[in-house]
Amino acid sequence: MALWGEVNVALNRLVAAGVITRFWTNLAARKPLMMLHVVVSPPEPVDPEGAETIRSAVAAALEPLTDDVTITIDQSGKTDLRP
C-alpha cells in the first residue's frame, strides 16, 4: 500500500492540472485498510463519459503506487468529501 504522502502528491498534481478540484482518501483512517478509496470532485458537472475520463486519469496517476483502488466521482458540490 502506498504512503499517504505519495498519494497526496499524485492527486495534487491532478488538482494543479485542473482534472479534479478536491479529493479525499481513506489513508488517514485509524483502522487497517483493505484497499485505497479515493473520492474526487470534477471541476464542473460531467456526464458518465466525463466521469470515466476523470476516473481513468486518477487511476493512471495512482497506478505506480497501488493496484487496489476504488475511485468515486462526487458531483454533489460538497466541500467535505468524506463518505
ROKEFI-326105 format. One record per atom (N, C-alpha, C, O, CB): residue number from 1; y, z, x; residue in three letters; atom name. Coordinates in steps of 0.02 Angstrom, whole numbers, plus 50000, padded with zeros to 5 digits. Each point is the difference from the previous one (the first is absolute). Glycine has a CB too. Layout:
// residues N
+-----+-------+-------+-------+------+------+
!  nr ! north !    up !  east ! rest ! atom !
+-----+-------+-------+-------+------+------+
! NUM !     Y !     Z !     X !  ALA !   CA !
...
+-----+-------+-------+-------+------+------+
END
This chain:
// residues 83
+-----+-------+-------+-------+------+------+
!  nr ! north !    up !  east ! rest ! atom !
+-----+-------+-------+-------+------+------+
!   1 ! 49941 ! 50000 ! 50043 !  MET !    N !
!   1 ! 50059 ! 50000 ! 49957 !  MET !   CA !
!   1 ! 50062 ! 50000 ! 50045 !  MET !    C !
!   1 ! 50002 ! 50036 ! 50050 !  MET !    O !
!   1 ! 49936 ! 50026 ! 49856 !  MET !   CB !
!   2 ! 50110 ! 49898 ! 50076 !  ALA !    N !
!   2 ! 50062 ! 49995 ! 50037 !  ALA !   CA !
!   2 ! 50041 ! 50064 ! 49993 !  ALA !    C !
!   2 ! 49993 ! 50037 ! 49952 !  ALA !    O !
!   2 ! 50007 ! 49839 ! 50031 !  ALA !   CB !
!   3 ! 50042 ! 50136 ! 50066 !  LEU !    N !
!   3 ! 50046 ! 50056 ! 49997 !  LEU !   CA !
!   3 ! 50059 ! 49983 ! 49955 !  LEU !    C !
!   3 ! 50018 ! 49941 ! 49992 !  LEU !    O !
!   3 ! 49948 ! 50095 ! 50123 !  LEU !   CB !
!   4 ! 50064 ! 50015 ! 49856 !  TRP !    N !
!   4 ! 50057 ! 49990 ! 49955 !  TRP !   CA !
!   4 ! 50055 ! 49961 ! 50033 !  TRP !    C !
!   4 ! 50030 ! 49955 ! 49969 !  TRP !    O !
!   4 ! 49941 ! 50151 ! 49973 !  TRP !   CB !
!   5 ! 50045 ! 49909 ! 50120 !  GLY !    N !
!   5 ! 50055 ! 49966 ! 50035 !  GLY !   CA !
!   5 ! 49988 ! 49926 ! 50007 !  GLY !    C !
!   5 ! 50047 ! 49960 ! 49992 !  GLY !    O !
!   5 ! 49974 ! 50144 ! 50070 !  GLY !   CB !
!   6 ! 49918 ! 49876 ! 49952 !  GLU !    N !
!   6 ! 49984 ! 49928 ! 50007 !  GLU !   CA !
!   6 ! 50009 ! 49964 ! 49933 !  GLU !    C !
!   6 ! 50027 ! 49945 ! 49997 !  GLU !    O !
!   6 ! 49892 ! 50082 ! 50096 !  GLU !   CB !
!   7 ! 50057 ! 50004 ! 49854 !  VAL !    N !
!   7 ! 50007 ! 49971 ! 49934 !  VAL !   CA !
!   7 ! 50074 ! 49997 ! 49980 !  VAL !    C !
!   7 ! 50023 ! 49950 ! 49972 !  VAL !    O !
!   7 ! 49863 ! 50094 ! 49995 !  VAL !   CB !
!   8 ! 50151 ! 50009 ! 50048 !  ASN !    N !
!   8 ! 50071 ! 50003 ! 49985 !  ASN !   CA !
!   8 ! 50038 ! 49943 ! 50034 !  ASN !    C !
!   8 ! 50042 ! 49968 ! 49969 !  ASN !    O !
!   8 ! 49949 ! 50157 ! 50018 !  ASN !   CB !
!   9 ! 49995 ! 49864 ! 50077 !  VAL !    N !
!   9 ! 50032 ! 49946 ! 50037 !  VAL !   CA !
!   9 ! 49985 ! 49932 ! 49968 !  VAL !    C !
!   9 ! 50045 ! 49960 ! 49990 !  VAL !    O !
!   9 ! 49949 ! 50108 ! 50116 !  VAL !   CB !
!  10 ! 49942 ! 49920 ! 49878 !  ALA !    N !
!  10 ! 49981 ! 49936 ! 49970 !  ALA !   CA !
!  10 ! 50034 ! 49989 ! 49933 !  ALA !    C !
!  10 ! 50024 ! 49945 ! 49987 !  ALA !    O !
!  10 ! 49866 ! 50063 ! 50071 !  ALA !   CB !
!  11 ! 50113 ! 50043 ! 49901 !  LEU !    N !
!  11 ! 50032 ! 49992 ! 49934 !  LEU !   CA !
!  11 ! 50076 ! 49996 ! 50005 !  LEU !    C !
!  11 ! 50031 ! 49965 ! 49961 !  LEU !    O !
!  11 ! 49873 ! 50097 ! 49988 !  LEU !   CB !
!  12 ! 50125 ! 49974 ! 50098 !  ASN !    N !
!  12 ! 50073 ! 49996 ! 50010 !  ASN !   CA !
!  12 ! 50021 ! 49930 ! 50023 !  ASN !    C !
!  12 ! 50055 ! 49978 ! 49985 !  ASN !    O !
!  12 ! 49948 ! 50144 ! 50042 !  ASN !   CB !
!  13 ! 49953 ! 49844 ! 50009 !  ARG !    N !
!  13 ! 50015 ! 49930 ! 50019 !  ARG !   CA !
!  13 ! 50005 ! 49956 ! 49938 !  ARG !    C !
!  13 ! 50041 ! 49955 ! 49996 !  ARG !    O !
!  13 ! 49900 ! 50062 ! 50114 !  ARG !   CB !
!  14 ! 50015 ! 49996 ! 49840 !  LEU !    N !
!  14 ! 50003 ! 49962 ! 49938 !  LEU !   CA !
!  14 ! 50063 ! 50016 ! 49960 !  LEU !    C !
!  14 ! 50028 ! 49957 ! 49966 !  LEU !    O !
!  14 ! 49846 ! 50041 ! 50031 !  LEU !   CB !
!  15 ! 50148 ! 50065 ! 50006 !  VAL !    N !
!  15 ! 50063 ! 50018 ! 49968 !  VAL !   CA !
!  15 ! 50058 ! 49963 ! 50033 !  VAL !    C !
!  15 ! 50042 ! 49970 ! 49966 !  VAL !    O !
!  15 ! 49912 ! 50145 ! 50004 !  VAL !   CB !
!  16 ! 50047 ! 49885 ! 50097 !  ALA !    N !
!  16 ! 50053 ! 49966 ! 50037 !  ALA !   CA !
!  16 ! 50001 ! 49925 ! 49986 !  ALA !    C !
!  16 ! 50053 ! 49969 ! 50000 !  ALA !    O !
!  16 ! 49939 ! 50119 ! 50089 !  ALA !   CB !
!  17 ! 49949 ! 49883 ! 49900 !  ALA !    N !
!  17 ! 49995 ! 49928 ! 49987 !  ALA !   CA !
!  17 ! 50015 ! 49983 ! 49927 !  ALA !    C !
!  17 ! 50004 ! 49941 ! 49982 !  ALA !    O !
!  17 ! 49911 ! 50052 ! 50108 !  ALA !   CB !
!  18 ! 50094 ! 50059 ! 49867 !  GLY !    N !
!  18 ! 50015 ! 49987 ! 49930 !  GLY !   CA !
!  18 ! 49939 ! 49986 ! 49957 !  GLY !    C !
!  18 ! 50008 ! 49979 ! 49942 !  GLY !    O !
!  18 ! 50100 ! 49979 ! 50096 !  GLY !   CB !
!  19 ! 49833 ! 50052 ! 49988 !  VAL !    N !
!  19 ! 49938 ! 49988 ! 49961 !  VAL !   CA !
!  19 ! 49991 ! 50054 ! 49948 !  VAL !    C !
!  19 ! 49980 ! 49986 ! 49943 !  VAL !    O !
!  19 ! 49968 ! 49956 ! 50156 !  VAL !   CB !
!  20 ! 50066 ! 50121 ! 49921 !  ILE !    N !
!  20 ! 49996 ! 50057 ! 49955 !  ILE !   CA !
!  20 ! 50064 ! 50041 ! 50008 !  ILE !    C !
!  20 ! 50035 ! 49994 ! 50050 !  ILE !    O !
!  20 ! 49838 ! 50009 ! 49956 !  ILE !   CB !
!  21 ! 50141 ! 50040 ! 49945 !  THR !    N !
!  21 ! 50060 ! 50042 ! 50005 !  THR !   CA !
!  21 ! 49984 ! 50073 ! 50017 !  THR !    C !
!  21 ! 50041 ! 50034 ! 50029 !  THR !    O !
!  21 ! 50014 ! 49890 ! 49890 !  THR !   CB !
!  22 ! 49886 ! 50098 ! 50062 !  ARG !    N !
!  22 ! 49979 ! 50069 ! 50015 !  ARG !   CA !
!  22 ! 49924 ! 50004 ! 49997 !  ARG !    C !
!  22 ! 49967 ! 49955 ! 49974 !  ARG !    O !
!  22 ! 50141 ! 50092 ! 49979 !  ARG !   CB !
!  23 ! 49866 ! 50008 ! 50074 !  PHE !    N !
!  23 ! 49927 ! 50009 ! 50000 !  PHE !   CA !
!  23 ! 49983 ! 50073 ! 50000 !  PHE !    C !
!  23 ! 50041 ! 50043 ! 50017 !  PHE !    O !
!  23 ! 49944 ! 49848 ! 50043 !  PHE !   CB !
!  24 ! 49954 ! 50123 ! 49921 !  TRP !    N !
!  24 ! 49970 ! 50067 ! 50003 !  TRP !   CA !
!  24 ! 49928 ! 49991 ! 50023 !  TRP !    C !
!  24 ! 49967 ! 49952 ! 49981 !  TRP !    O !
!  24 ! 50109 ! 50094 ! 49926 !  TRP !   CB !
!  25 ! 49900 ! 50001 ! 50134 !  THR !    N !
!  25 ! 49930 ! 50000 ! 50019 !  THR !   CA !
!  25 ! 49970 ! 50069 ! 49989 !  THR !    C !
!  25 ! 50036 ! 50050 ! 49993 !  THR !    O !
!  25 ! 49985 ! 49860 ! 50092 !  THR !   CB !
!  26 ! 49914 ! 50093 ! 49912 !  ASN !    N !
!  26 ! 49966 ! 50064 ! 49992 !  ASN !   CA !
!  26 ! 49983 ! 50033 ! 50067 !  ASN !    C !
!  26 ! 49962 ! 50048 ! 50002 !  ASN !    O !
!  26 ! 49992 ! 49910 ! 49891 !  ASN !   CB !
!  27 ! 50073 ! 50017 ! 50162 !  LEU !    N !
!  27 ! 49984 ! 50027 ! 50066 !  LEU !   CA !
!  27 ! 50026 ! 50071 ! 50010 !  LEU !    C !
!  27 ! 49975 ! 50036 ! 50042 !  LEU !    O !
!  27 ! 50026 ! 49848 ! 50001 !  LEU !   CB !
!  28 ! 50050 ! 50136 ! 49919 !  ALA !    N !
!  28 ! 50027 ! 50067 ! 50007 !  ALA !   CA !
!  28 ! 49962 ! 50051 ! 49957 !  ALA !    C !
!  28 ! 50016 ! 50059 ! 50001 !  ALA !    O !
!  28 ! 50096 ! 49891 ! 50024 !  ALA !   CB !
!  29 ! 49838 ! 50027 ! 49938 !  ALA !    N !
!  29 ! 49962 ! 50044 ! 49956 !  ALA !   CA !
!  29 ! 49965 ! 50053 ! 50042 !  ALA !    C !
!  29 ! 49980 ! 49988 ! 50057 !  ALA !    O !
!  29 ! 50003 ! 49919 ! 49859 !  ALA !   CB !
!  30 ! 50008 ! 50151 ! 50056 !  ARG !    N !
!  30 ! 49969 ! 50055 ! 50036 !  ARG !   CA !
!  30 ! 49924 ! 49999 ! 49995 !  ARG !    C !
!  30 ! 49967 ! 50040 ! 50034 !  ARG !    O !
!  30 ! 50136 ! 50027 ! 49945 !  ARG !   CB !
!  31 ! 49870 ! 49890 ! 49981 !  LYS !    N !
!  31 ! 49927 ! 49997 ! 49994 !  LYS !   CA !
!  31 ! 49974 ! 49941 ! 50041 !  LYS !    C !
!  31 ! 50037 ! 49953 ! 50014 !  LYS !    O !
!  31 ! 49968 ! 50099 ! 49870 !  LYS !   CB !
!  32 ! 49932 ! 49950 ! 50134 !  PRO !    N !
!  32 ! 49971 ! 49944 ! 50039 !  PRO !   CA !
!  32 ! 50005 ! 49934 ! 49961 !  PRO !    C !
!  32 ! 49992 ! 49998 ! 49939 !  PRO !    O !
!  32 ! 49930 ! 50083 ! 50118 !  PRO !   CB !
!  33 ! 50090 ! 49866 ! 49980 !  LEU !    N !
!  33 ! 50009 ! 49934 ! 49969 !  LEU !   CA !
!  33 ! 49936 ! 49960 ! 50002 !  LEU !    C !
!  33 ! 49966 ! 49997 ! 50052 !  LEU !    O !
!  33 ! 50154 ! 50005 ! 49980 !  LEU !   CB !
!  34 ! 49864 ! 49966 ! 49914 !  MET !    N !
!  34 ! 49944 ! 49954 ! 49998 !  MET !   CA !
!  34 ! 50025 ! 49930 ! 50019 !  MET !    C !
!  34 ! 49965 ! 49962 ! 50033 !  MET !    O !
!  34 ! 49977 ! 50107 ! 49878 !  MET !   CB !
!  35 ! 50119 ! 49915 ! 50067 !  MET !    N !
!  35 ! 50029 ! 49935 ! 50015 !  MET !   CA !
!  35 ! 50076 ! 50005 ! 49995 !  MET !    C !
!  35 ! 50027 ! 50047 ! 49969 !  MET !    O !
!  35 ! 49869 ! 49893 ! 49988 !  MET !   CB !
!  36 ! 50138 ! 50013 ! 50073 !  LEU !    N !
!  36 ! 50072 ! 49998 ! 49997 !  LEU !   CA !
!  36 ! 50022 ! 49970 ! 49934 !  LEU !    C !
!  36 ! 49974 ! 49948 ! 49979 !  LEU !    O !
!  36 ! 50033 ! 50041 ! 50147 !  LEU !   CB !
!  37 ! 50041 ! 50043 ! 49841 !  HIS !    N !
!  37 ! 50030 ! 49974 ! 49939 !  HIS !   CA !
!  37 ! 50074 ! 49991 ! 50014 !  HIS !    C !
!  37 ! 50034 ! 50047 ! 50020 !  HIS !    O !
!  37 ! 49879 ! 50009 ! 49904 !  HIS !   CB !
!  38 ! 50112 ! 49883 ! 50065 !  VAL !    N !
!  38 ! 50070 ! 49984 ! 50011 !  VAL !   CA !
!  38 ! 50029 ! 49975 ! 49934 !  VAL !    C !
!  38 ! 49971 ! 49956 ! 49968 !  VAL !    O !
!  38 ! 50008 ! 50016 ! 50155 !  VAL !   CB !
!  39 ! 50078 ! 50056 ! 49857 !  VAL !    N !
!  39 ! 50036 ! 49977 ! 49941 !  VAL !   CA !
!  39 ! 50066 ! 49970 ! 50026 !  VAL !    C !
!  39 ! 50036 ! 50033 ! 50038 !  VAL !    O !
!  39 ! 49911 ! 50055 ! 49884 !  VAL !   CB !
!  40 ! 50068 ! 49851 ! 50059 !  VAL !    N !
!  40 ! 50061 ! 49967 ! 50023 !  VAL !   CA !
!  40 ! 50040 ! 49973 ! 49940 !  VAL !    C !
!  40 ! 49972 ! 49985 ! 49947 !  VAL !    O !
!  40 ! 49971 ! 49984 ! 50161 !  VAL !   CB !
!  41 ! 50122 ! 50026 ! 49902 !  SER !    N !
!  41 ! 50044 ! 49971 ! 49950 !  SER !   CA !
!  41 ! 50027 ! 49933 ! 50025 !  SER !    C !
!  41 ! 50023 ! 49996 ! 50057 !  SER !    O !
!  41 ! 50008 ! 50118 ! 49900 !  SER !   CB !
!  42 ! 49965 ! 49834 ! 50002 !  PRO !    N !
!  42 ! 50030 ! 49936 ! 50019 !  PRO !   CA !
!  42 ! 50076 ! 50004 ! 49994 !  PRO !    C !
!  42 ! 50026 ! 50042 ! 49964 !  PRO !    O !
!  42 ! 49870 ! 49896 ! 49998 !  PRO !   CB !
!  43 ! 50140 ! 50018 ! 50073 !  PRO !    N !
!  43 ! 50073 ! 50001 ! 49996 !  PRO !   CA !
!  43 ! 50026 ! 49981 ! 49931 !  PRO !    C !
!  43 ! 50057 ! 50017 ! 49983 !  PRO !    O !
!  43 ! 49945 ! 49955 ! 50139 !  PRO !   CB !
!  44 ! 49958 ! 49993 ! 49840 !  GLU !    N !
!  44 ! 50019 ! 49980 ! 49932 !  GLU !   CA !
!  44 ! 49936 ! 49992 ! 49959 !  GLU !    C !
!  44 ! 49946 ! 49994 ! 50029 !  GLU !    O !
!  44 ! 50159 ! 49947 ! 50012 !  GLU !   CB !
!  45 ! 49899 ! 50060 ! 49893 !  PRO !    N !
!  45 ! 49939 ! 49991 ! 49960 !  PRO !   CA !
!  45 ! 49965 ! 49935 ! 50019 !  PRO !    C !
!  45 ! 50031 ! 49948 ! 50012 !  PRO !    O !
!  45 ! 50021 ! 50117 ! 49893 !  PRO !   CB !
!  46 ! 49882 ! 49938 ! 50097 !  VAL !    N !
!  46 ! 49960 ! 49942 ! 50019 !  VAL !   CA !
!  46 ! 49945 ! 49988 ! 49949 !  VAL !    C !
!  46 ! 49977 ! 50046 ! 49966 !  VAL !    O !
!  46 ! 50047 ! 49975 ! 50155 !  VAL !   CB !
!  47 ! 49954 ! 49916 ! 49875 !  ASP !    N !
!  47 ! 49944 ! 49983 ! 49957 !  ASP !   CA !
!  47 ! 49936 ! 50016 ! 50038 !  ASP !    C !
!  47 ! 50003 ! 50020 ! 50058 !  ASP !    O !
!  47 ! 50064 ! 49888 ! 49882 !  ASP !   CB !
!  48 ! 49874 ! 50083 ! 50029 !  PRO !    N !
!  48 ! 49938 ! 50015 ! 50035 !  PRO !   CA !
!  48 ! 49991 ! 49963 ! 50066 !  PRO !    C !
!  48 ! 49973 ! 50027 ! 50048 !  PRO !    O !
!  48 ! 49977 ! 49994 ! 49841 !  PRO !   CB !
!  49 ! 50073 ! 49917 ! 50114 !  GLU !    N !
!  49 ! 49995 ! 49961 ! 50062 !  GLU !   CA !
!  49 ! 50044 ! 50031 ! 50054 !  GLU !    C !
!  49 ! 49979 ! 50005 ! 50058 !  GLU !    O !
!  49 ! 49997 ! 49890 ! 49876 !  GLU !   CB !
!  50 ! 50084 ! 50125 ! 50048 !  GLY !    N !
!  50 ! 50045 ! 50033 ! 50048 !  GLY !   CA !
!  50 ! 49973 ! 50067 ! 50023 !  GLY !    C !
!  50 ! 50006 ! 50018 ! 50059 !  GLY !    O !
!  50 ! 50089 ! 49925 ! 49887 !  GLY !   CB !
!  51 ! 49874 ! 50094 ! 50008 !  ALA !    N !
!  51 ! 49969 ! 50064 ! 50018 !  ALA !   CA !
!  51 ! 49943 ! 49988 ! 50050 !  ALA !    C !
!  51 ! 49992 ! 50039 ! 50047 !  ALA !    O !
!  51 ! 50038 ! 50009 ! 49841 !  ALA !   CB !
!  52 ! 49931 ! 49900 ! 50102 !  GLU !    N !
!  52 ! 49945 ! 49985 ! 50046 !  GLU !   CA !
!  52 ! 50027 ! 49979 ! 50069 !  GLU !    C !
!  52 ! 49970 ! 50017 ! 50051 !  GLU !    O !
!  52 ! 49959 ! 49948 ! 49852 !  GLU !   CB !
!  53 ! 50127 ! 50000 ! 50098 !  THR !    N !
!  53 ! 50031 ! 49981 ! 50064 !  THR !   CA !
!  53 ! 50021 ! 50063 ! 50038 !  THR !    C !
!  53 ! 49989 ! 50005 ! 50061 !  THR !    O !
!  53 ! 50051 ! 49886 ! 49890 !  THR !   CB !
!  54 ! 49991 ! 50157 ! 50014 !  ILE !    N !
!  54 ! 50020 ! 50063 ! 50032 !  ILE !   CA !
!  54 ! 49938 ! 50039 ! 50022 !  ILE !    C !
!  54 ! 49999 ! 50026 ! 50056 !  ILE !    O !
!  54 ! 50106 ! 49977 ! 49873 !  ILE !   CB !
!  55 ! 49845 ! 50001 ! 50028 !  ARG !    N !
!  55 ! 49939 ! 50037 ! 50017 !  ARG !   CA !
!  55 ! 49968 ! 49970 ! 50063 !  ARG !    C !
!  55 ! 49977 ! 50036 ! 50044 !  ARG !    O !
!  55 ! 50004 ! 49991 ! 49834 !  ARG !   CB !
!  56 ! 50019 ! 49907 ! 50127 !  SER !    N !
!  56 ! 49971 ! 49967 ! 50059 !  SER !   CA !
!  56 ! 50041 ! 50015 ! 50063 !  SER !    C !
!  56 ! 49971 ! 50010 ! 50054 !  SER !    O !
!  56 ! 49985 ! 49899 ! 49872 !  SER !   CB !
!  57 ! 50110 ! 50093 ! 50068 !  ALA !    N !
!  57 ! 50043 ! 50015 ! 50057 !  ALA !   CA !
!  57 ! 49989 ! 50072 ! 50024 !  ALA !    C !
!  57 ! 49997 ! 50012 ! 50061 !  ALA !    O !
!  57 ! 50088 ! 49906 ! 49898 !  ALA !   CB !
!  58 ! 49908 ! 50128 ! 49995 !  VAL !    N !
!  58 ! 49987 ! 50070 ! 50017 !  VAL !   CA !
!  58 ! 49932 ! 50006 ! 50033 !  VAL !    C !
!  58 ! 49992 ! 50034 ! 50051 !  VAL !    O !
!  58 ! 50081 ! 50006 ! 49854 !  VAL !   CB !
!  59 ! 49877 ! 49928 ! 50066 !  ALA !    N !
!  59 ! 49932 ! 50002 ! 50028 !  ALA !   CA !
!  59 ! 49999 ! 49971 ! 50071 !  ALA !    C !
!  59 ! 49967 ! 50028 ! 50044 !  ALA !    O !
!  59 ! 49985 ! 49962 ! 49840 !  ALA !   CB !
!  60 ! 50083 ! 49956 ! 50127 !  ALA !    N !
!  60 ! 50002 ! 49969 ! 50066 !  ALA !   CA !
!  60 ! 50034 ! 50046 ! 50051 !  ALA !    C !
!  60 ! 49978 ! 50005 ! 50057 !  ALA !    O !
!  60 ! 50025 ! 49882 ! 49890 !  ALA !   CB !
!  61 ! 50050 ! 50147 ! 50031 !  ALA !    N !
!  61 ! 50035 ! 50047 ! 50045 !  ALA !   CA !
!  61 ! 49957 ! 50059 ! 50018 !  ALA !    C !
!  61 ! 50005 ! 50027 ! 50056 !  ALA !    O !
!  61 ! 50103 ! 49938 ! 49893 !  ALA !   CB !
!  62 ! 49849 ! 50056 ! 50005 !  LEU !    N !
!  62 ! 49958 ! 50059 ! 50012 !  LEU !   CA !
!  62 ! 49931 ! 49983 ! 50029 !  LEU !    C !
!  62 ! 49964 ! 50045 ! 50022 !  LEU !    O !
!  62 ! 50097 ! 50010 ! 49884 !  LEU !   CB !
!  63 ! 49921 ! 49882 ! 50093 !  GLU !    N !
!  63 ! 49933 ! 49980 ! 50022 !  GLU !   CA !
!  63 ! 49982 ! 50025 ! 50070 !  GLU !    C !
!  63 ! 49943 ! 50023 ! 50010 !  GLU !    O !
!  63 ! 50069 ! 49877 ! 49919 !  GLU !   CB !
!  64 ! 50033 ! 50098 ! 50120 !  PRO !    N !
!  64 ! 49982 ! 50026 ! 50066 !  PRO !   CA !
!  64 ! 49989 ! 50075 ! 50001 !  PRO !    C !
!  64 ! 49970 ! 50027 ! 50047 !  PRO !    O !
!  64 ! 50094 ! 49879 ! 50003 !  PRO !   CB !
!  65 ! 49959 ! 50129 ! 49899 !  LEU !    N !
!  65 ! 49998 ! 50073 ! 49999 !  LEU !   CA !
!  65 ! 49942 ! 50028 ! 49960 !  LEU !    C !
!  65 ! 49972 ! 50052 ! 50017 !  LEU !    O !
!  65 ! 50149 ! 49947 ! 49996 !  LEU !   CB !
!  66 ! 49861 ! 49968 ! 49933 !  THR !    N !
!  66 ! 49947 ! 50025 ! 49956 !  THR !   CA !
!  66 ! 49973 ! 49942 ! 49959 !  THR !    C !
!  66 ! 50037 ! 49954 ! 49982 !  THR !    O !
!  66 ! 50015 ! 50161 ! 50014 !  THR !   CB !
!  67 ! 49885 ! 49888 ! 49987 !  ASP !    N !
!  67 ! 49971 ! 49948 ! 49958 !  ASP !   CA !
!  67 ! 49980 ! 50027 ! 49931 !  ASP !    C !
!  67 ! 49970 ! 49965 ! 49960 !  ASP !    O !
!  67 ! 49989 ! 49977 ! 50143 !  ASP !   CB !
!  68 ! 50058 ! 50121 ! 49884 !  ASP !    N !
!  68 ! 49984 ! 50031 ! 49936 !  ASP !   CA !
!  68 ! 50065 ! 50024 ! 49968 !  ASP !    C !
!  68 ! 50018 ! 50059 ! 50008 !  ASP !    O !
!  68 ! 49867 ! 49975 ! 50033 !  ASP !   CB !
!  69 ! 50149 ! 49922 ! 49924 !  VAL !    N !
!  69 ! 50065 ! 50017 ! 49971 !  VAL !   CA !
!  69 ! 50005 ! 49974 ! 49928 !  VAL !    C !
!  69 ! 49977 ! 49945 ! 49984 !  VAL !    O !
!  69 ! 50076 ! 50050 ! 50130 !  VAL !   CB !
!  70 ! 49976 ! 50046 ! 49843 !  THR !    N !
!  70 ! 50017 ! 49979 ! 49932 !  THR !   CA !
!  70 ! 50075 ! 49992 ! 49997 !  THR !    C !
!  70 ! 50037 ! 50045 ! 50020 !  THR !    O !
!  70 ! 49862 ! 50016 ! 49929 !  THR !   CB !
!  71 ! 50124 ! 49882 ! 50027 !  ILE !    N !
!  71 ! 50071 ! 49985 ! 49997 !  ILE !   CA !
!  71 ! 50020 ! 49992 ! 49927 !  ILE !    C !
!  71 ! 49972 ! 49959 ! 49964 !  ILE !    O !
!  71 ! 50026 ! 49984 ! 50149 !  ILE !   CB !
!  72 ! 50050 ! 50096 ! 49866 !  THR !    N !
!  72 ! 50026 ! 49998 ! 49931 !  THR !   CA !
!  72 ! 50071 ! 49975 ! 50002 !  THR !    C !
!  72 ! 50041 ! 50024 ! 50039 !  THR !    O !
!  72 ! 49883 ! 50070 ! 49925 !  THR !   CB !
!  73 ! 50092 ! 49857 ! 49993 !  ILE !    N !
!  73 ! 50068 ! 49975 ! 49994 !  ILE !   CA !
!  73 ! 50031 ! 50036 ! 49941 !  ILE !    C !
!  73 ! 49978 ! 49991 ! 49943 !  ILE !    O !
!  73 ! 49993 ! 49895 ! 50107 !  ILE !   CB !
!  74 ! 50081 ! 50153 ! 49962 !  ASP !    N !
!  74 ! 50034 ! 50039 ! 49947 !  ASP !   CA !
!  74 ! 50065 ! 49964 ! 49982 !  ASP !    C !
!  74 ! 50044 ! 49991 ! 50042 !  ASP !    O !
!  74 ! 49904 ! 50118 ! 49999 !  ASP !   CB !
!  75 ! 50057 ! 49873 ! 49895 !  GLN !    N !
!  75 ! 50061 ! 49966 ! 49977 !  GLN !   CA !
!  75 ! 50038 ! 50043 ! 49949 !  GLN !    C !
!  75 ! 50039 ! 49974 ! 49960 !  GLN !    O !
!  75 ! 49906 ! 49915 ! 50059 !  GLN !   CB !
!  76 ! 50043 ! 50176 ! 49983 !  SER !    N !
!  76 ! 50031 ! 50045 ! 49951 !  SER !   CA !
!  76 ! 50074 ! 50013 ! 50014 !  SER !    C !
!  76 ! 50037 ! 50021 ! 49956 !  SER !    O !
!  76 ! 49852 ! 50031 ! 50028 !  SER !   CB !
!  77 ! 50132 ! 49937 ! 50078 !  GLY !    N !
!  77 ! 50069 ! 50015 ! 50018 !  GLY !   CA !
!  77 ! 50010 ! 50072 ! 50020 !  GLY !    C !
!  77 ! 50056 ! 50020 ! 50016 !  GLY !    O !
!  77 ! 49979 ! 49891 ! 49907 !  GLY !   CB !
!  78 ! 49911 ! 50129 ! 50077 !  LYS !    N !
!  78 ! 50006 ! 50070 ! 50021 !  LYS !   CA !
!  78 ! 50016 ! 50005 ! 50074 !  LYS !    C !
!  78 ! 49980 ! 49957 ! 50039 !  LYS !    O !
!  78 ! 49939 ! 50077 ! 49871 !  LYS !   CB !
!  79 ! 50117 ! 50018 ! 50109 !  THR !    N !
!  79 ! 50014 ! 50010 ! 50070 !  THR !   CA !
!  79 ! 49944 ! 50042 ! 50033 !  THR !    C !
!  79 ! 49990 ! 49997 ! 50060 !  THR !    O !
!  79 ! 50134 ! 49996 ! 49917 !  THR !   CB !
!  80 ! 49841 ! 50046 ! 49983 !  ASP !    N !
!  80 ! 49944 ! 50040 ! 50025 !  ASP !   CA !
!  80 ! 49936 ! 49962 ! 49982 !  ASP !    C !
!  80 ! 49982 ! 49997 ! 49941 !  ASP !    O !
!  80 ! 50082 ! 50115 ! 50048 !  ASP !   CB !
!  81 ! 49902 ! 49861 ! 50060 !  LEU !    N !
!  81 ! 49941 ! 49959 ! 49987 !  LEU !   CA !
!  81 ! 49935 ! 50038 ! 50000 !  LEU !    C !
!  81 ! 49947 ! 49970 ! 49992 !  LEU !    O !
!  81 ! 50115 ! 49938 ! 50059 !  LEU !   CB !
!  82 ! 49941 ! 50158 ! 49959 !  ARG !    N !
!  82 ! 49937 ! 50038 ! 50000 !  ARG !   CA !
!  82 ! 49965 ! 49993 ! 49932 !  ARG !    C !
!  82 ! 50032 ! 50007 ! 49948 !  ARG !    O !
!  82 ! 50015 ! 50074 ! 50136 !  ARG !   CB !
!  83 ! 49887 ! 49906 ! 49917 !  PRO !    N !
!  83 ! 49963 ! 49993 ! 49937 !  PRO !   CA !
!  83 ! 49995 ! 50066 ! 49964 !  PRO !    C !
!  83 ! 49971 ! 50003 ! 49946 !  PRO !    O !
!  83 ! 49965 ! 49904 ! 50102 !  PRO !   CB !
+-----+-------+-------+-------+------+------+
END
